[in-house]
Amino acid sequence: MSTSETVLKDLDGELSGLRDIYTDRHEHPELALAENETSKLVEEKLTAFGYDVTRIGGTGIVGVLANGDGPVVLARADMDALPVTEDTGLPYASEVAGVMHACGHDMHIAALLGAAKLLAASRDSWSGTYIALFQPAEETGAGSNAMVDDGLVSKVPKPDVALAQHVMPLPSGTISTTAGPVLSAADSIKITVYGKGAHGSMPQMSVDPVVLAASIVLKLQTIVSRETKPGDFAVLTVGALNAGTASNIISDRATLLLNVRTYDIQVRAHIMAAITRIVKGECEAAGSPKEPEFELYDQYPLTVNDATVTDKVTDAFTAHFGADAVLHAERQTASEDFSHIPDAFGVPYTFWLLGGVDPETYRVAEQKGTIAQDIPANHSPKYFPIIDPTLSFGVQAQVVAAMSYLGKAE
């Protein structure tokens, strides 16, 4: 029996309680930086397991379990829900109006608590320090920075490696890994452009910000299609354009909300510069009476898996789960703020994907070519991971990854 298998020997007996934690959190979701009951639950559980527990970053919770000499491994789970009205029909659907766990963070909480308990109960099988970090506010991109700003680096031991997982619309019973970029960087930008207001019957007296904004929207489309090298990934979305209050009033301003996704720092820098250049140029051409304003918000870093760490963890997954269950992860256009934490410590990390869809449902949809239509994605009001075997695999993945560093020689 491997050291990972020794730690996991009591997993089946723990799953019932972990399912209760998962369904309870699903029924009682909490929004970013308001994860008060979730934090209380996590704090109580980790304390009962024997961890040294600290509250960091408001609702963030960190448990440290020192177990002799050896590496320091940090594992992270996020805790916040989304402002989405649930439409899953689950018997444990959200009881909070307009709020649901539409991204699987409830699964992350239960899985990491399960791993933390099993490691605490099997200290003879490993040596080192295990850090279970429960992060708030991933959905707003504020949680990891809140913990770092509150002194995370000085309040817990420096890890040698950081680990994280995320449940995704992939077959349950699979783990997907990849080295290098796995999640895109994301930047949201609010742009305000200024015109000159007038009556709709006297357009010659105005500088129309609606026409100006429309021209900017069209011109922005050329950044990816004509300024980005084919093969370099980039997405630029204008998600909102707002101006005016009535049909016969020409407003004096318009606002645009943009979102940019990239995998490369240089590509990002070029796109951001091109946005500024185009907006300013269109404003000048329109005779705008005031310089445009740019406000960056909801920024997420690029998630780049360290090759050495990823290879080590992937090998451990393959040995434990079998090669058929360990897949190559395609780059995701979703974004995460996890990497702020290992970056603050200056340590390598890996972030893997946990399948959460009924395997037969996924297989049928894949054969029909209807995955996009039949498989709800994260953030959908219909999204949820199936509990079994997703929860078991999530616990096992956290344990196996940690034990690839902490496990004693067999």
KEKE-3310 file (N, C-alpha, C; in steps of 0.2 Angstrom, whole numbers, plus 5000, padded with zeros to 4 digits):
npx = (5004:5003:5010:5000:4989:4988:4985:4972:4964:4953:4944:4931:4923:4922:4915:4901:4899:4906:4899:4887:4892:4895:4882:4876:4883:4880:4866:4866:4873:4886:4890:4905:4917:4908:4907:4903:4897:4902:4916:4916:4912:4923:4933:4930:4930:4944:4950:4946:4952:4965:4973:4982:4974:4971:4963:4963:4963:4949:4937:4944:4952:4965:4973:4986:4996:5009:5021:5033:5050:5052:5045:5035:5019:5006:4989:4975:4957:4943:4929:4917:4901:4890:4881:4868:4853:4847:4843:4843:4835:4839:4837:4844:4845:4849:4844:4845:4839:4843:4856:4869:4879:4887:4898:4905:4912:4908:4910:4924:4927:4922:4930:4944:4943:4940:4953:4961:4957:4960:4974:4978:4974:4983:4996:5008:5011:5017:5028:5032:5025:5008:4997:4981:4972:4959:4951:4943:4931:4935:4928:4926:4939:4946:4949:4962:4971:4967:4970:4984:4987:4983:4994:4997:5009:5018:5012:5010:5019:5032:5028:5034:5028:5013:4996:4981:4964:4950:4933:4926:4916:4919:4921:4916:4927:4938:4954:4962:4977:4990:5006:5013:5004:4987:4975:4968:4974:4964:4956:4946:4938:4932:4927:4924:4918:4917:4904:4895:4880:4864:4848:4838:4833:4842:4855:4867:4872:4878:4890:4890:4889:4885:4886:4900:4904:4899:4907:4919:4917:4917:4929:4937:4936:4946:4958:4961:4958:4967:4978:4984:4995:4992:4988:4992:4984:4969:4955:4943:4930:4916:4906:4896:4887:4882:4872:4863:4846:4834:4824:4825:4835:4852:4865:4878:4889:4896:4897:4908:4910:4923:4931:4945:4955:4969:4984:4997:5010:5015:5007:4995:4999:5001:4987:4981:4987:4983:4969:4969:4975:4966:4953:4956:4960:4948:4940:4946:4945:4931:4929:4928:4925:4932:4945:4945:4941:4948:4946:4952:4947:4942:4953:4962:4976:4988:4987:5000:5006:5019:5032:5040:5034:5021:5023:5028:5016:5007:5012:5011:4997:4994:4999:4991:4977:4977:4981:4971:4962:4968:4970:4975:4975:4966:4970:4961:4949:4944:4947:4957:4961:4970:4984:4990:4993:5004:5013:5015:5023:5033:5034:5033:5019:5005:4989:4975:4962:4946:4935:4917:4905:4892:4898:4892:4883:4891:4898:4888:4884:4896:4898:4887:4890:4885:4890:4891:4877:4871:4878:4879:4888:4901:4895:4883:4865:4860:4871:4880:4891:4891:4889:4895:4906:4913:4917:4924:4935:4940:4944:4954:4963:4968:4975:4984:4992:4997:5004:5014:5024:5025:5025:5032:5047:5044)
npy = (4994:5011:5027:5037:5029:5024:5035:5038:5027:5028:5035:5031:5030:5043:5050:5052:5062:5072:5074:5079:5091:5097:5098:5106:5118:5121:5123:5135:5147:5159:5176:5184:5189:5189:5177:5172:5162:5150:5152:5151:5138:5131:5135:5129:5116:5113:5117:5107:5096:5097:5107:5123:5137:5152:5167:5176:5190:5195:5185:5174:5159:5150:5135:5127:5113:5106:5094:5088:5087:5092:5095:5110:5111:5120:5120:5126:5131:5139:5149:5157:5161:5165:5179:5172:5165:5150:5136:5122:5112:5103:5093:5099:5112:5130:5140:5153:5168:5173:5169:5157:5143:5142:5139:5128:5130:5126:5112:5112:5116:5106:5095:5099:5100:5087:5081:5088:5083:5069:5069:5074:5063:5054:5055:5047:5043:5053:5067:5084:5100:5104:5115:5121:5131:5142:5152:5168:5176:5174:5175:5189:5192:5198:5191:5183:5193:5201:5192:5192:5205:5207:5201:5188:5181:5183:5177:5163:5148:5148:5141:5127:5123:5126:5121:5119:5116:5114:5112:5107:5107:5093:5075:5067:5058:5060:5068:5083:5089:5101:5108:5125:5139:5139:5145:5160:5177:5191:5206:5219:5233:5250:5262:5279:5290:5307:5318:5331:5337:5339:5344:5331:5336:5345:5340:5346:5354:5346:5335:5319:5306:5293:5289:5291:5281:5269:5269:5267:5254:5246:5249:5243:5230:5226:5225:5212:5205:5211:5216:5207:5193:5179:5164:5168:5169:5179:5188:5200:5208:5218:5221:5229:5244:5260:5274:5290:5294:5296:5296:5308:5315:5320:5313:5318:5310:5293:5276:5262:5245:5234:5218:5209:5195:5185:5175:5179:5190:5200:5201:5205:5217:5224:5224:5231:5244:5246:5248:5260:5269:5268:5272:5285:5291:5290:5298:5311:5312:5314:5326:5327:5335:5332:5323:5305:5293:5280:5265:5252:5236:5222:5212:5198:5187:5179:5162:5151:5135:5128:5118:5108:5105:5102:5090:5081:5080:5076:5063:5057:5057:5049:5037:5034:5035:5029:5029:5031:5040:5052:5066:5077:5094:5106:5123:5135:5148:5154:5163:5165:5170:5163:5162:5173:5170:5160:5167:5178:5172:5168:5155:5140:5132:5122:5120:5111:5103:5097:5084:5085:5081:5069:5054:5046:5055:5065:5058:5054:5067:5071:5062:5066:5078:5089:5095:5109:5113:5103:5102:5110:5125:5131:5145:5145:5145:5132:5124:5112:5101:5083:5074:5061:5052:5064:5071:5062:5060:5073:5074:5064:5068:5080:5074:5065:5074:5082:5072:5068:5076:5076:5063:5049:5039:5024)
npz = (5000:4995:5002:5000:4998:5011:5018:5013:5017:5025:5018:5012:5023:5027:5018:5018:5028:5022:5011:5017:5021:5009:5003:5012:5011:4998:4999:5006:5001:5000:4996:4989:5000:5010:5017:5029:5038:5031:5033:5047:5049:5042:5050:5063:5059:5055:5067:5075:5069:5073:5068:5067:5067:5058:5055:5040:5030:5031:5028:5025:5029:5036:5039:5048:5049:5057:5055:5059:5051:5034:5018:5015:5011:5002:5001:4992:4993:4986:4992:4989:4983:4969:4962:4956:4951:4955:4945:4945:4950:4960:4975:4986:4982:4982:4995:4996:4990:4974:4974:4972:4972:4959:4953:4958:4970:4982:4982:4981:4994:5002:4998:5001:5015:5018:5013:5022:5035:5033:5031:5044:5052:5049:5052:5054:5041:5034:5033:5037:5033:5032:5024:5024:5015:5014:5003:5002:4990:4977:4965:4963:4961:4972:4983:4985:4985:4996:5006:5005:5007:5020:5027:5024:5020:5031:5041:5040:5038:5025:5010:5000:4989:4980:4978:4969:4964:4952:4949:4934:4919:4914:4912:4927:4938:4932:4930:4925:4919:4915:4910:4910:4904:4910:4913:4908:4908:4914:4911:4916:4909:4912:4901:4899:4888:4881:4875:4868:4874:4867:4860:4852:4840:4835:4830:4825:4835:4844:4850:4847:4858:4857:4844:4843:4853:4846:4835:4841:4846:4834:4829:4839:4836:4827:4834:4838:4826:4817:4823:4831:4831:4821:4829:4841:4856:4860:4867:4865:4872:4871:4883:4887:4883:4886:4886:4886:4890:4884:4869:4862:4866:4865:4873:4885:4887:4886:4891:4891:4894:4894:4892:4892:4887:4889:4885:4886:4892:4884:4873:4880:4884:4872:4867:4877:4876:4863:4864:4871:4862:4851:4857:4861:4849:4841:4849:4847:4834:4833:4839:4853:4868:4880:4887:4886:4899:4908:4917:4926:4932:4942:4939:4934:4936:4925:4925:4927:4926:4935:4927:4932:4945:4940:4932:4942:4951:4941:4938:4950:4951:4940:4944:4955:4951:4938:4921:4912:4918:4920:4911:4898:4900:4891:4887:4897:4894:4905:4921:4935:4953:4960:4958:4964:4977:4978:4970:4979:4989:4981:4976:4967:4958:4954:4946:4944:4934:4939:4935:4934:4928:4925:4919:4908:4903:4898:4889:4879:4875:4869:4859:4851:4848:4855:4867:4871:4871:4879:4891:4905:4909:4920:4931:4925:4928:4929:4932:4941:4950:4949:4964:4967:4957:4960:4972:4980:4971:4971:4984:4985:4975:4981:4992:4986:4978:4988:4995:4986:4989:5003:5007:5016:5012:5004)
capx = (5000:5007:5008:4994:4983:4987:4981:4965:4961:4947:4940:4924:4919:4922:4912:4895:4900:4908:4893:4883:4896:4894:4875:4874:4885:4876:4860:4867:4879:4887:4894:4912:4919:4903:4907:4904:4895:4907:4922:4915:4912:4929:4937:4928:4932:4951:4952:4944:4956:4971:4976:4983:4970:4971:4959:4967:4959:4942:4934:4949:4954:4971:4975:4993:4997:5016:5021:5040:5054:5050:5043:5029:5014:5000:4983:4970:4951:4939:4923:4912:4896:4889:4874:4864:4847:4848:4838:4845:4830:4841:4834:4848:4846:4850:4839:4846:4836:4847:4863:4870:4886:4886:4905:4908:4917:4906:4914:4931:4927:4922:4936:4950:4942:4941:4960:4964:4955:4963:4981:4978:4973:4988:5003:5014:5013:5020:5032:5033:5019:5002:4993:4975:4970:4952:4951:4936:4931:4938:4923:4928:4946:4948:4951:4969:4975:4965:4974:4991:4987:4982:5000:4998:5016:5021:5008:5011:5026:5033:5027:5039:5024:5006:4992:4974:4960:4944:4929:4924:4911:4922:4918:4918:4931:4945:4959:4966:4983:4995:5011:5012:4998:4981:4970:4970:4974:4958:4956:4940:4940:4927:4929:4920:4919:4913:4902:4892:4873:4859:4841:4838:4831:4848:4861:4873:4874:4881:4895:4886:4894:4882:4890:4907:4905:4898:4913:4925:4916:4918:4936:4941:4936:4952:4964:4962:4958:4972:4984:4986:4998:4988:4991:4992:4977:4967:4948:4941:4923:4913:4900:4890:4887:4877:4872:4857:4840:4828:4825:4826:4840:4858:4868:4885:4894:4894:4902:4909:4913:4927:4934:4951:4958:4976:4989:5004:5010:5017:5000:4991:5002:4999:4980:4979:4989:4979:4963:4969:4976:4960:4948:4959:4960:4941:4938:4949:4942:4924:4929:4926:4927:4936:4949:4941:4943:4949:4946:4953:4944:4941:4959:4965:4983:4989:4989:5005:5008:5026:5032:5042:5028:5015:5025:5028:5010:5004:5015:5007:4990:4993:5001:4985:4971:4977:4982:4964:4958:4972:4969:4979:4970:4967:4970:4955:4948:4942:4952:4957:4966:4974:4991:4993:4996:5011:5017:5017:5028:5038:5035:5030:5012:5001:4982:4972:4955:4943:4929:4911:4899:4891:4902:4888:4880:4896:4900:4883:4884:4902:4896:4882:4893:4881:4892:4889:4870:4868:4882:4879:4895:4902:4892:4876:4860:4859:4877:4882:4894:4888:4893:4899:4912:4917:4919:4929:4941:4943:4948:4960:4968:4972:4979:4989:4996:5001:5009:5019:5029:5026:5025:5038:5049:5041)
capy = (5000:5017:5031:5040:5025:5024:5041:5038:5021:5029:5040:5029:5032:5050:5053:5054:5068:5077:5075:5084:5098:5100:5100:5112:5124:5122:5126:5141:5150:5166:5180:5186:5193:5188:5170:5171:5155:5146:5153:5148:5130:5129:5136:5124:5109:5113:5117:5100:5091:5098:5113:5129:5141:5159:5171:5181:5193:5195:5179:5169:5154:5146:5130:5124:5107:5105:5087:5086:5090:5090:5101:5114:5111:5124:5118:5131:5130:5145:5148:5161:5159:5170:5182:5169:5162:5143:5133:5115:5107:5099:5093:5103:5119:5136:5143:5160:5171:5176:5167:5150:5140:5141:5137:5122:5131:5121:5106:5113:5117:5099:5091:5101:5098:5080:5080:5090:5078:5062:5070:5075:5057:5049:5058:5043:5042:5059:5072:5091:5104:5105:5122:5121:5138:5143:5159:5171:5181:5172:5177:5196:5193:5202:5187:5182:5200:5203:5188:5194:5212:5206:5198:5180:5179:5184:5174:5156:5146:5149:5134:5125:5122:5128:5117:5121:5112:5118:5107:5109:5103:5088:5069:5065:5053:5062:5074:5086:5093:5104:5113:5131:5143:5135:5149:5166:5183:5194:5213:5222:5241:5254:5268:5284:5295:5313:5322:5338:5336:5343:5341:5327:5339:5349:5337:5350:5357:5341:5330:5313:5301:5287:5288:5290:5274:5264:5269:5264:5247:5243:5249:5239:5223:5225:5223:5205:5202:5214:5218:5201:5188:5173:5159:5171:5169:5185:5189:5207:5208:5224:5218:5234:5251:5264:5281:5293:5293:5297:5296:5315:5319:5318:5314:5321:5305:5286:5271:5255:5240:5229:5212:5206:5188:5184:5170:5181:5197:5205:5201:5209:5224:5227:5225:5237:5250:5248:5250:5267:5272:5268:5276:5292:5293:5291:5304:5317:5313:5316:5332:5326:5341:5330:5316:5299:5290:5273:5262:5245:5233:5214:5210:5192:5186:5173:5156:5147:5130:5126:5112:5103:5103:5098:5084:5077:5079:5072:5056:5054:5056:5043:5031:5032:5035:5026:5033:5033:5045:5058:5069:5083:5099:5111:5129:5138:5155:5156:5166:5164:5174:5159:5163:5179:5168:5157:5173:5182:5169:5167:5148:5137:5130:5119:5120:5106:5103:5091:5083:5085:5079:5062:5052:5044:5061:5068:5053:5055:5073:5072:5058:5069:5085:5094:5097:5116:5113:5098:5101:5117:5127:5135:5151:5144:5144:5125:5121:5109:5095:5077:5073:5055:5052:5070:5073:5057:5061:5079:5073:5060:5072:5084:5070:5062:5079:5084:5067:5067:5080:5075:5056:5046:5034:5018)
capz = (5000:4995:5008:4998:5000:5018:5021:5010:5018:5028:5014:5011:5029:5028:5012:5020:5032:5017:5007:5021:5021:5002:5001:5016:5008:4992:5001:5010:4998:5002:4991:4990:5006:5015:5018:5036:5040:5028:5037:5054:5048:5041:5056:5068:5057:5055:5074:5078:5066:5076:5064:5070:5063:5058:5050:5036:5024:5033:5029:5024:5034:5035:5045:5047:5053:5057:5057:5058:5046:5028:5014:5016:5005:5003:4996:4992:4990:4986:4996:4988:4978:4964:4962:4951:4953:4954:4941:4944:4952:4965:4982:4990:4979:4986:4999:4997:4984:4969:4976:4971:4970:4951:4950:4961:4976:4988:4981:4983:5002:5005:4996:5005:5022:5018:5013:5028:5040:5032:5033:5051:5055:5046:5053:5053:5034:5031:5037:5034:5035:5027:5025:5021:5014:5011:5001:5000:4985:4970:4959:4961:4960:4977:4989:4986:4987:5003:5011:5005:5010:5027:5030:5024:5019:5037:5046:5039:5035:5018:5007:4995:4983:4981:4974:4969:4959:4951:4946:4928:4915:4911:4915:4933:4938:4928:4932:4919:4920:4910:4912:4907:4905:4910:4914:4905:4912:4912:4913:4914:4908:4910:4897:4898:4882:4882:4870:4869:4874:4864:4858:4846:4834:4833:4831:4823:4841:4848:4849:4849:4861:4855:4837:4845:4856:4841:4831:4845:4846:4828:4828:4843:4834:4823:4838:4838:4819:4812:4826:4835:4827:4821:4833:4848:4859:4863:4866:4867:4872:4873:4886:4888:4880:4889:4885:4885:4894:4880:4862:4859:4870:4864:4879:4884:4888:4885:4895:4888:4898:4890:4895:4888:4890:4885:4889:4885:4895:4879:4869:4884:4884:4866:4867:4882:4872:4857:4866:4873:4856:4847:4860:4861:4842:4839:4853:4844:4827:4834:4842:4860:4872:4886:4886:4889:4906:4908:4924:4926:4938:4941:4935:4936:4933:4921:4929:4923:4930:4934:4923:4937:4950:4937:4930:4948:4953:4936:4939:4956:4949:4935:4948:4959:4947:4932:4915:4908:4922:4920:4905:4896:4901:4887:4890:4898:4894:4912:4924:4943:4956:4965:4958:4968:4983:4977:4968:4985:4992:4977:4975:4961:4959:4949:4946:4939:4933:4942:4931:4938:4924:4924:4913:4903:4900:4894:4883:4874:4872:4865:4852:4847:4846:4858:4873:4872:4872:4884:4897:4908:4911:4926:4931:4923:4934:4929:4933:4947:4949:4953:4970:4966:4961:4960:4979:4981:4967:4973:4990:4983:4971:4985:4996:4982:4976:4994:4997:4982:4992:5010:5009:5018:5007:5005)
cpx = (5004:5005:5002:4988:4982:4983:4974:4961:4954:4942:4933:4920:4918:4917:4905:4895:4902:4903:4888:4886:4894:4887:4873:4877:4882:4869:4860:4873:4880:4892:4901:4912:4913:4902:4907:4903:4900:4913:4922:4915:4919:4934:4936:4931:4940:4954:4951:4949:4963:4976:4977:4980:4970:4966:4963:4963:4952:4939:4938:4951:4960:4973:4982:4994:5005:5017:5029:5044:5051:5048:5036:5025:5008:4995:4977:4963:4947:4932:4917:4907:4895:4882:4870:4858:4847:4842:4841:4840:4833:4837:4837:4849:4846:4844:4839:4844:4842:4855:4864:4877:4886:4893:4909:4912:4915:4909:4921:4932:4927:4928:4942:4949:4943:4949:4963:4963:4959:4971:4982:4978:4978:4995:5009:5016:5017:5024:5033:5027:5014:4998:4987:4972:4963:4951:4944:4937:4935:4934:4924:4935:4950:4951:4958:4973:4973:4969:4981:4992:4987:4988:5000:5005:5020:5018:5008:5017:5026:5032:5033:5035:5017:5002:4985:4971:4953:4940:4926:4919:4915:4920:4921:4922:4937:4948:4962:4971:4987:5000:5010:5006:4992:4975:4972:4970:4967:4959:4949:4941:4933:4930:4923:4922:4914:4911:4899:4884:4869:4853:4842:4837:4837:4854:4868:4876:4878:4887:4892:4890:4891:4886:4897:4908:4904:4904:4919:4924:4918:4926:4940:4941:4943:4958:4966:4963:4964:4978:4987:4989:4993:4992:4992:4985:4975:4959:4947:4934:4921:4906:4894:4892:4881:4878:4865:4851:4834:4829:4827:4831:4847:4862:4875:4890:4891:4899:4902:4912:4916:4930:4939:4954:4964:4980:4996:5005:5011:5010:4996:4993:5000:4992:4978:4981:4985:4972:4963:4970:4970:4954:4950:4958:4953:4938:4940:4946:4934:4924:4927:4929:4931:4939:4945:4945:4943:4950:4947:4950:4944:4947:4961:4971:4983:4990:4993:5008:5016:5027:5035:5037:5023:5017:5025:5021:5006:5006:5011:5000:4989:4995:4995:4979:4971:4978:4976:4961:4962:4973:4974:4974:4972:4967:4963:4955:4946:4948:4951:4962:4970:4982:4994:4996:5003:5015:5020:5023:5034:5040:5031:5023:5010:4993:4979:4965:4952:4936:4923:4905:4898:4894:4898:4885:4885:4898:4895:4883:4890:4901:4892:4884:4889:4883:4890:4882:4868:4872:4882:4886:4895:4898:4885:4871:4859:4865:4878:4886:4891:4892:4897:4900:4916:4920:4925:4936:4944:4947:4955:4965:4972:4977:4985:4994:5001:5006:5014:5025:5031:5027:5032:5040:5046:5046)
cpy = (5006:5022:5035:5036:5024:5029:5041:5032:5022:5034:5038:5031:5039:5053:5055:5061:5074:5079:5080:5091:5101:5102:5106:5118:5126:5126:5133:5145:5157:5170:5182:5191:5193:5181:5168:5165:5150:5146:5150:5141:5128:5129:5131:5117:5108:5113:5110:5095:5092:5104:5119:5134:5148:5162:5176:5184:5193:5188:5173:5165:5150:5141:5127:5118:5105:5098:5084:5089:5088:5096:5104:5114:5115:5122:5123:5129:5137:5144:5152:5159:5165:5173:5179:5165:5155:5140:5125:5110:5102:5099:5097:5110:5124:5138:5150:5163:5174:5174:5160:5149:5138:5139:5132:5124:5127:5114:5106:5113:5110:5095:5093:5099:5091:5078:5082:5085:5071:5063:5070:5068:5052:5052:5054:5041:5047:5063:5079:5095:5105:5111:5121:5128:5139:5150:5162:5174:5180:5175:5185:5197:5197:5197:5186:5188:5202:5199:5190:5201:5212:5202:5191:5178:5179:5179:5166:5154:5147:5142:5133:5124:5124:5123:5120:5116:5116:5113:5111:5105:5098:5081:5068:5059:5054:5068:5076:5090:5096:5108:5119:5135:5138:5139:5156:5172:5187:5201:5216:5230:5244:5260:5273:5289:5301:5316:5329:5337:5341:5340:5337:5330:5344:5346:5341:5354:5352:5338:5323:5308:5294:5285:5287:5283:5269:5264:5266:5256:5243:5243:5244:5231:5221:5224:5216:5202:5205:5216:5212:5196:5182:5167:5162:5172:5176:5185:5196:5207:5215:5222:5223:5241:5255:5271:5284:5290:5293:5297:5303:5319:5316:5319:5317:5316:5298:5282:5265:5251:5234:5224:5210:5200:5187:5178:5173:5188:5202:5206:5206:5216:5228:5229:5231:5244:5252:5250:5258:5271:5273:5273:5284:5295:5294:5297:5311:5318:5315:5323:5332:5332:5339:5324:5311:5297:5283:5270:5255:5242:5225:5211:5203:5190:5180:5167:5151:5142:5128:5119:5106:5100:5099:5091:5079:5075:5075:5064:5053:5053:5049:5036:5029:5031:5030:5031:5036:5039:5051:5060:5075:5089:5104:5118:5132:5145:5158:5159:5165:5169:5170:5161:5169:5176:5165:5163:5177:5179:5168:5159:5145:5134:5126:5119:5115:5106:5096:5090:5082:5083:5071:5059:5050:5050:5064:5064:5054:5061:5074:5068:5062:5076:5090:5096:5104:5117:5109:5099:5109:5119:5131:5142:5151:5143:5136:5121:5118:5102:5089:5076:5067:5053:5058:5072:5068:5058:5068:5078:5069:5064:5077:5080:5068:5068:5081:5078:5065:5071:5078:5068:5053:5041:5027:5012)
cpz = (5000:5001:5006:5000:5007:5021:5019:5012:5022:5024:5014:5017:5031:5023:5014:5024:5027:5012:5010:5021:5014:5001:5006:5014:5002:4993:5004:5007:5000:4997:4993:4996:5012:5017:5025:5039:5038:5032:5044:5054:5047:5047:5062:5066:5058:5062:5077:5075:5069:5072:5068:5065:5064:5053:5047:5031:5025:5034:5027:5030:5032:5041:5043:5052:5052:5059:5056:5053:5039:5024:5017:5010:5007:4998:4997:4989:4991:4989:4993:4982:4973:4964:4956:4954:4951:4950:4940:4946:4957:4972:4987:4987:4984:4989:4999:4990:4980:4970:4975:4970:4963:4948:4954:4967:4982:4988:4983:4991:5005:5004:5000:5012:5022:5018:5020:5034:5039:5034:5040:5055:5053:5047:5052:5046:5031:5035:5033:5037:5030:5029:5021:5021:5011:5010:5000:4993:4979:4964:4958:4960:4966:4983:4990:4988:4994:5008:5011:5008:5017:5031:5029:5024:5026:5042:5046:5037:5027:5014:5002:4988:4985:4976:4974:4963:4958:4947:4940:4924:4911:4915:4922:4933:4934:4931:4926:4921:4914:4913:4908:4908:4904:4910:4911:4910:4910:4915:4911:4914:4908:4907:4897:4893:4883:4876:4872:4869:4870:4863:4852:4840:4831:4834:4829:4829:4846:4846:4851:4852:4859:4848:4839:4848:4851:4837:4834:4845:4840:4827:4833:4841:4830:4827:4837:4831:4815:4816:4830:4830:4827:4825:4840:4850:4862:4862:4869:4866:4875:4876:4887:4885:4883:4888:4884:4890:4890:4873:4858:4862:4868:4870:4879:4886:4887:4889:4891:4893:4894:4895:4890:4891:4885:4889:4889:4888:4889:4874:4873:4884:4878:4865:4871:4879:4866:4858:4868:4867:4852:4850:4860:4854:4840:4843:4849:4837:4828:4837:4849:4864:4878:4884:4889:4895:4905:4916:4924:4933:4936:4937:4938:4933:4929:4926:4925:4928:4929:4931:4928:4942:4946:4935:4936:4950:4948:4937:4945:4955:4945:4939:4952:4955:4941:4926:4912:4912:4922:4913:4904:4896:4895:4890:4891:4897:4900:4915:4932:4946:4961:4964:4962:4974:4982:4975:4974:4989:4988:4976:4969:4963:4953:4951:4941:4939:4935:4938:4936:4934:4924:4918:4907:4899:4896:4888:4877:4871:4867:4858:4848:4845:4849:4865:4875:4874:4878:4891:4900:4910:4917:4925:4928:4928:4934:4931:4940:4946:4952:4959:4970:4959:4962:4967:4981:4977:4969:4980:4989:4979:4976:4989:4992:4980:4982:4995:4992:4984:4999:5012:5011:5013:5009:5006)
residu = (MET:SER:THR:SER:GLU:THR:VAL:LEU:LYS:ASP:LEU:ASP:GLY:GLU:LEU:SER:GLY:LEU:ARG:ASP:ILE:TYR:THR:ASP:ARG:HIS:GLU:HIS:PRO:GLU:LEU:ALA:LEU:ALA:GLU:ASN:GLU:THR:SER:LYS:LEU:VAL:GLU:GLU:LYS:LEU:THR:ALA:PHE:GLY:TYR:ASP:VAL:THR:ARG:ILE:GLY:GLY:THR:GLY:ILE:VAL:GLY:VAL:LEU:ALA:ASN:GLY:ASP:GLY:PRO:VAL:VAL:LEU:ALA:ARG:ALA:ASP:MET:ASP:ALA:LEU:PRO:VAL:THR:GLU:ASP:THR:GLY:LEU:PRO:TYR:ALA:SER:GLU:VAL:ALA:GLY:VAL:MET:HIS:ALA:CYS:GLY:HIS:ASP:MET:HIS:ILE:ALA:ALA:LEU:LEU:GLY:ALA:ALA:LYS:LEU:LEU:ALA:ALA:SER:ARG:ASP:SER:TRP:SER:GLY:THR:TYR:ILE:ALA:LEU:PHE:GLN:PRO:ALA:GLU:GLU:THR:GLY:ALA:GLY:SER:ASN:ALA:MET:VAL:ASP:ASP:GLY:LEU:VAL:SER:LYS:VAL:PRO:LYS:PRO:ASP:VAL:ALA:LEU:ALA:GLN:HIS:VAL:MET:PRO:LEU:PRO:SER:GLY:THR:ILE:SER:THR:THR:ALA:GLY:PRO:VAL:LEU:SER:ALA:ALA:ASP:SER:ILE:LYS:ILE:THR:VAL:TYR:GLY:LYS:GLY:ALA:HIS:GLY:SER:MET:PRO:GLN:MET:SER:VAL:ASP:PRO:VAL:VAL:LEU:ALA:ALA:SER:ILE:VAL:LEU:LYS:LEU:GLN:THR:ILE:VAL:SER:ARG:GLU:THR:LYS:PRO:GLY:ASP:PHE:ALA:VAL:LEU:THR:VAL:GLY:ALA:LEU:ASN:ALA:GLY:THR:ALA:SER:ASN:ILE:ILE:SER:ASP:ARG:ALA:THR:LEU:LEU:LEU:ASN:VAL:ARG:THR:TYR:ASP:ILE:GLN:VAL:ARG:ALA:HIS:ILE:MET:ALA:ALA:ILE:THR:ARG:ILE:VAL:LYS:GLY:GLU:CYS:GLU:ALA:ALA:GLY:SER:PRO:LYS:GLU:PRO:GLU:PHE:GLU:LEU:TYR:ASP:GLN:TYR:PRO:LEU:THR:VAL:ASN:ASP:ALA:THR:VAL:THR:ASP:LYS:VAL:THR:ASP:ALA:PHE:THR:ALA:HIS:PHE:GLY:ALA:ASP:ALA:VAL:LEU:HIS:ALA:GLU:ARG:GLN:THR:ALA:SER:GLU:ASP:PHE:SER:HIS:ILE:PRO:ASP:ALA:PHE:GLY:VAL:PRO:TYR:THR:PHE:TRP:LEU:LEU:GLY:GLY:VAL:ASP:PRO:GLU:THR:TYR:ARG:VAL:ALA:GLU:GLN:LYS:GLY:THR:ILE:ALA:GLN:ASP:ILE:PRO:ALA:ASN:HIS:SER:PRO:LYS:TYR:PHE:PRO:ILE:ILE:ASP:PRO:THR:LEU:SER:PHE:GLY:VAL:GLN:ALA:GLN:VAL:VAL:ALA:ALA:MET:SER:TYR:LEU:GLY:LYS:ALA:GLU)
# end
